[in-house]
Amino acid sequence: MVDKDLFKEAVDLISNSNSVLITSHTRPDGDACGSVRTLSLALDSLGKKTYPLFLSPLASWYEFLFGKKVPVLGNDVAVDQLKEQPYKSCDLVLIVDTNSYVQLPQFDEWLKQTNKKVLVIDHHVTGDNLGNLELLDTSAAAAGEIVYDLLKFAGWEITEEMAEALFVALATDSGWFKFANADARIFRNAADLIEAGANPAKIYRQLYQSFSPERMKLMVRMLESLELHLDRRLATQIIMRKDFDETGATGRDTEDLINECNRIGSVDMAALFVELADGGFRCSLRSKGKVDVRKIAQKYGGGGHTMASGVNLPGPLNEAKKTILEEAKLQLGN
Ligand SMILES: [Mn+2]
């Protein structure tokens, strides 16, 4: 739990602000989307002007959370436009579900030179201390849990819409309440949110039964690339640019696909390599507990959690794979 004094400071900071820019990490996941949505709604109802902004497009299955499209930096808003209205008059920047520059591509340039107040709400162990004030709780399974704690502390009304968005944050960051972070606290919070109006069956359908055919085809490609190493304890999978071209899927369609091969019993660690436009690879890492994938990601400039991390590696593919294989070997032995 975040210290009560810090919650008080955060409530004061928000209360004293008029216009708030709200953002989260690139490749926004359910926690990022649910937390940004909830904070926007909460601050709207306090009479604040809110400007949610994403740093890359969100996956289609999170769109139902938002009444209207949230602008994406680089697509709808150029970085230079952050110096203009309406962003110019924002007197608070709220960053949720990350505290790292590397997770805020392009936005970081602006952030480094702005003198606006910054409030960070995050549950990651690693961070660059981006905030003037930071609500950090590494025991929270999702940043949405800290947002929920803040709303309860402040006594702000939690509407049905907010309960739904928070439920999405909790459910997705815990793999629908099945990862190791699914503790009693998250189940209690989830129960509260259901009582506040969140509908789990409806949300499940929106999140997990709404694939596009293109995404399904991309998943097939990925599964075909499956290789097992280190006595079948490390699984690697690959998605190349041509897989996107030939299936019609886009980058945002890769979210969550990494978790598929963790269904194999012998697998302790999984790595998914997604080829980037510059020839490098976005490498997502998952562990079932024996490997600390954050250590690996951090060593190469990435970050995340013990059991779920990500890092960008230079190409070619063989070199990127070799790097991960060597690191996995160090921790798994063999
Ligand atoms: Mn999160």
Residues whose N, C-alpha, C, O or C-beta is under 5 A from the ligand:
A	BS01	MN	D31 D97 A142 A143 D173
